[in-house]
Amino acid sequence: MRRELNLADSIIVLIGIISGSGIFISANGVLQYSGSVGLSLLVWVLSGFISLIGGFVYTELAAMIPSSGGAYSYVLTAYGRVAAFVFLWMSLFLEEVNMMAIDALTFGTYVLQPFFPDSQTPPEIPVRLLAAVMILFLMWLNIRSVKGSVVLQNVLVFPKFIILGAIIIVGFYRLATSPSSSFNDAFANTSTNPATIATAFYQGLYTYNGWDNITCIVEELKRPAKVLVVAITTALVLLIALYLLVNVAYFAVLEPNEILFSPAVAVTYGRASFGVMAWSVPVFVALSTVGSLNGKTLTQSRVVFVGARHGQLPASLALVGNRCTPVTAIIFMALMALLYLVTVDIFSLINVVSFSSAVCQVGVVSALLHLRRKQPTWERPFKIWTVVAVGYLGVLVALVILPALVEPVTVGITVALIFFALVVYWLLLNRPITAPAYHRGSRRFYRFLQILLEVRPESDDLRLLTD
């Protein structure tokens, strides 16, 4: 694949991925678990800085191991195939596909919201159909061209900043003209339960989730070592400021109870402050989620591609189209996201995503520390302070352990999936597959894809399928 993405492209892709549905749906989750306005605002800021430290960890690894696939490649290098397969399994089936489904469902909900006044919520079937249509459209676009996908990201940055800017301006005007009671005794009723506070961070960290996705396309970045640190820092610092201002604006217009019981905070805010233009809020939010979904389609298909390239997913998922895009990996991610559209409770999904993300990042940070000890002579164009990396690891461990008391079902799902991944690895990947029928099936499937999608093998190993 071509190195055709520069620094500006990388920043826009990151902003598009991170600022998707989270800022418009997670405000009530953060407030619910933190217990007070003051602590909720603090959670928003700290979640951003925790993510920024994580970005520096990933930057060191990406500069040292400049391979697409992001964290999967780092775990594979540090700990071998078994750990990498479990990581790949969790990343795809718990984290990334869930996030794509959340963005798609949020898109469908917000597109239909203007047609349902007051507190009515759109019916589920039309929401899911719209979500499916958008997933399929972005699948087609990403198959066609990397540049086409990035151009769409560039276009969708504008409505994202327009709606966030409008929320901030209106909120601060309201704050200046009629001070809100939300900020009176801002830390009243603050939660003192560490497990509950950690769950508040789950909601906040979800909103910043996606900063690591840029490392999944490192083979397509120009000067990746320099681009990554600047892109991640710029995108996250900008979004920390925006998210803090947006939440202050929410509290300037809405009472805490209104935020807690709102199914879509941005829509409730628009109805309370935008008057006849309230319809514009769900439209702009929907466009924002399209940018996030498009960015995940672009980056996470590369994780599938690299997993197949290393023999841990079917080889047919490492096929590259004539337009230099991983065609079958993109199709696979889109089909998995379609399956997850059966989801009903978005907030439960957010907790699952955040918990599995914390588990995966524990593996990545430990891989960084392990490689420093195991391979001290490897070139590291960028290096994070060891004490910062260790402190970040401690925060992640706390985020893994503490919420188990509040969200045991979330922990149970993740542990069960890890166990299932180990069973799958032992049954299918622990020994070579030599059955003649398997090879005949692979050759036939490859030829079908070659005719239908104009694909070509990514490596000499895959050319054996056509021998």
N, C-alpha and C positions, 0 to 999 in steps of 0.2 A: 504494500500500500504506500501511497505517496506522502511525503512530508509537505503538507500544503497549508497548515494552520499556524498563524503567527500569534504574537502576544495579544493583539486586540481580539482576534477570534477566540483565543483561550479565555479571556476575561468575560466576553459576552456569553460563551457557552456555559461557563461556571455560573454567572449571574442567572442565566436562563434556567439552569437545572435547579439551583438552590432555591430561588424565590418563586416557587411554584404555588402549591395549594396551602402550604403550612401556615404562612402568616395570616391567611384568611380563615383558617379553621381551628388553629391550635390555641388561640388566645384564651378561650374558656377552659381548655384543658390545663394550661399552665396556672391559671388563676384558681381553678378547683383544687389542685394538689398543693399549691403554695399557701393558700388560705388568705392572702392579703395582697393588696395592690402593690405595696412597696416591695415585698419579696418577689412577686411575679415579675416586676420590671428588672429586679436584680438577676433573676433566673434568665431572662432574655439576654442580658449583657454577658453574663458568665458563660452561658451556652455558646455564644459566639466566640469568646476567647478560648474556650476548650476546643472548639472546632478548629480555630486558627493554629493552636499548638499541634493538633493532629495533622493539619496541613503541612507543617514544617517536618514532622516525622515522615510523612509520605514523600515529601520532596527529596529528603536525603536518600530514601530507598530508590525512588524513581531515577535520580541522577546517577546512582551507583548501579542500578539494574534497569537500563533503559529499554524495557520490554513492555509491549502492550499487555493488557490484562490486569494492570494495577496490583492491588494487594494479593491477588491470586499468585502472580509471578513471584512476589517477595516471599510468601509462605512456602511456595514450591522450592525456591532456592535455599531457604533456611532450614526447612524441616522435612522436605521430601514429599513423595507422592501421596501418601495416606493423609497427612495433615492438609495438603493442598486440595485434595478431593473433598474432604469434609468442609473446608473453607468455601470451595466453589459451590458445593451443594447448598450451604447456608446462605451464601451471598445471593445466589440466583433464586432459590425457592422460598426464602423467608424475607429477604430484604428488598432486592431490586425489583422483582416482579410485583411484590406487594405495593411498592412505591409507585410503579407505573399504573397499577389498578386504582390506587387512591387518586392520582392526578386525573385519570380518565373519568372516574366517577364524579370527581369534583367539577370537571369540565361539563359533563352532562347535566349535573344539578344546577349549576349557575347559568347555563344557557337557557334552561326552561324556567328558572326562578321568576323572571319578569312576568310570566303568564299566570302566576299563582300568587295572588295578593296576600298581604298580611303574613300570618304564620303558616300558611299552607305550604306543604312540601311537594315537589313534583312527584308524580307516580314513578315507581321503580323501573318498569319495563322501558318507557321512553328514555329514561336516564341511561340505562345500560346499553340501549341501542345506539344512542349518540356517542357514548364512550367507546363502543366497539368500532363505530365508523371512524372516529378520530385515530384510534390505534392502527387500523388498517391503512388509513391515508398516510400516516407518518411512516409506517412500514414501507409503503411504496416509495415515498420521497427519499428515505435513507438508502433504499436499494439503488435508486437512480443516481445519486451523487452525494459525496461528502460535502462539497461546496454548496449544493442546493440546501442541504440540511442546515449548514451554518448561516446561509443567507436568511433562512426563515428565522433562526435565532436572532439575527441582527434586527429583523423587522419587528419581532415580538418583544424586544427590549423596550420599545417606545410605549406601548400600552401599559406595560408593567410599571414603568416609572411615572406615567401619567396618573394611574389610579392610586399608587402609593403617595405621590406628591399631592394629589387632590385630598386624600384622607388627612394628610399631615397639615396642609394649609387650613382646611376647614376646622380641624380639631383645635389648632393653636389659635385661630381667630375666636372660636367659641371660648377657649380658655382665657383669652385676654379680655373678652367682653363680659363673660359671666362665669366666674371661677366655679369649677365643679366640686361637689362635695366628696367625690371619690378619693381626693387626695387629703382629706381631713383624717388625721391619725392613720396614715397610710399603712402602718405595720400592725394595725389591730387585727386580731384573729390569725396571726401568722402561725403556720403549722410548725410544730417542734418535733415531729416524728421524722427521723432521718430517712426512713423508707418512703414516706409520702413525699418528702422534698426531692428525693432521688427520682421518683416517678414524675414530678413536675419537670425535672431536667429532661426526662424522656420526651415530653411534649415539646420542650424548647429545642432540644438537639435535633428532633425530627425536622424542625423548620429550617435548620442549617444543613440538613443531610444532603449529600450530593457533592460536597466539596472534593471528595476523593475521586470522583468520576473522571476528572481530567487526566489522572494517571493511567486510566484505561486506554487512552489513545496517544500515549507518549511517543510511539513510533511514527505518528502522523504530525508531530509538532516540530517546528523549526527551532533549533537551539533549545531543547527541552530543559536542560539544567537551569538556564537563566529564566526561561519563560515561566516555569512552574511556580517558583517562589514569588515572583512578582504578581502573577495572575491570581494565585490563591490569596495572598495578602491583600491585594487591591479589592478583590470581590468580597472577601469576608469583612474587612473593615468597613467598606461601604454599606454592606447589608446589616452589620451590627448597628450602625447609626440609624439606618432606615427603620429597622424593626423596633428599636427603642422609641423613635419618634412616632411611629404608627400606633404603638400600644399606648403611649401617652395621649395621642389623639382619641383613641377608643374610649379611654377613661374620662376624657374631657367632655365627651358627648353622652356616653352611656353610663348608667349606674352599674356597679359590679354585678348585681343580681341579673340585670339585663344581659350582660355578657355571659354569665354562667349558664343561663337557660336559652341562649340563642343557638339554633342549629347551624347558622351561618353568620358569624359576627359581622363580616363586611356588609352583608345585605341589610342586617338590622341597623348598622351604622348609617348606610346610605339612606334608608327610609327616615331616619331621625334627623338627618342633616342636609341631604341633597335636594329635597323637595321634588319638583317635577322631573329632575334629572336622576332620581333614584334608580331608574332602570339601567343607567350606564354602569353602575357598580358591578352587577353580576356579569355584564358583557365583558368588561375589562378584566375581571378576575378569570373568566373562562379563557380569554386569550393568554393570560399569564400562565395558566396551567398547561396550555398547549406548548408553550416554550419549555416548560420543565419536562413534560412528557417527551418532546422531541429530543431534548438533550440526553435523557436517559436511554432512548432508543439508539441514539448515535453511539454513546459510550459503552453501555452494558452489553451490546451485541459483540463488542471486542473481547469481553471476558469469556463469552461462549466460544468465540473464535479461537482464543488462545488455549482454552481448556481442551478443545478438540484437537488443536495443533500438538498438544502434549499427550494425546491419546486418552484423556480422561472423560471425554464425551465422544459420541460417534464421529468418525472421521468426516462424514459428509457435512458436518457443521463448520468445517474449516475451509469450505469452498469459497472462492473469490470470483465475483462477477467481472465481466469485461470492463466495467466502469470502476474497477478497483475498490469495490465495497464487499464486505463479508455477507453475501446474499442469504445463505441458509441460516447463519447465526441471527440475522435480523428477523427473519421469518419465525425462527424458533422463539425469540423473546416476545414477539407480537402474539403468537399463539398462546404462550404461557400467560401473558397479561389478560388475554380474552378469557381464559379459564378462571382467573381470579376475580372477574367481574361479578361472580355470585356473592361476593362479600356484602354484608349488610351493615355491620358496625365499623365505621371508619376509625373511631377512636381506639378500639381494640386493636385494629390493624397497626395504628401508629405505635402503640406500645410494643407489639411484636417486632416491628421494624427497628425501633430504637434499641430494644434488648438484644436482638441478633446482631445489630450494628456494633454495639458495645463489646459483645463476645468476639466478633471478628477483629475489631481493632485491638483487643487484648493480644490476639495472635500476631497482629502486624507489629505492634510495639515490641513484643517479646522477640520477634524475628529480627528487628533492628538491633536490639541489644545482643542477641545471640551472634549475629553476623559481625558485630564489632569485636567480639571475643574470638570468633572462629576465623574471620578473614580480616585481620587488622591492616593488611597491606593493600587492600582494594582501594582504588581511587574514589574519593568522596568529594565531588565538587561543591556540595553543600552539606554542612554538618550541624545538627542541633546539639545544644548543651546536654550532656548526659543527665544532669540533675533535673532538667526540664522534662526529658523523656521519661525518667523514672517517676516523677510527680504525675505526669499524664497517665502513666500506667496505673498508678494508685487510684486516680479518679475513676478510670474505667473499671477497675476491679470493684470499687464501691458501687458503681452503677450496675454492675452485674449481680452483686450479692444482695444489696439492700432491698431493691424492689421485689425480690422473691417473696417477701412477707406481704406485699400489697397485691401483687399480680402473679399468684402461683400458677395460673393457667398459662400465662405467657411463657414462664420459665419451663413449664412442663412440655409445651409444644416445641420449644427450641431443643430441649434435651432429647425428646423423642426423635426429632429430625436428625440430630447428630448421631444417635444410635442407629437409625435407619440408614444413614449415609455409610456408616462403617459396615453394616450388613451388605449393602449394595456393592461396596468396594470389594469385600471379601468374596462375594459370589461372582462378580463379573470382571473385575479389573486386577485381581491378585494373580492371575495366570493368563497366559496368552490364549486367545480364541482361535482355534485351528479348524473348526468345522467347515467343510467345503461349502455347505449351504449358506453359511454366513458370508463367505467371499463372493459367491454367486449373487446373493441378494445385494451386497454392497455395490458390485459392478452394475447391476441393473438399475439400482436407485441412482447411482452417479450419472448414468447415461440419460435417465429420465430428467434429472436436474439440468444436465448439460443442454438438452434440447429445449426444455421449458424456460429456463432462466438464463441461458448463455453464461454458465459458470465455467471456471477453469480451476484446476487444482492450485492450492497455495504452495505446495512443496512437492519434491520428487516422490516422497512416500505416497502421496495421494494419487500420483500418476499410475501407481501400481494397480489401482482400482480399474483402470481401463485396459490393462495388459491382457 
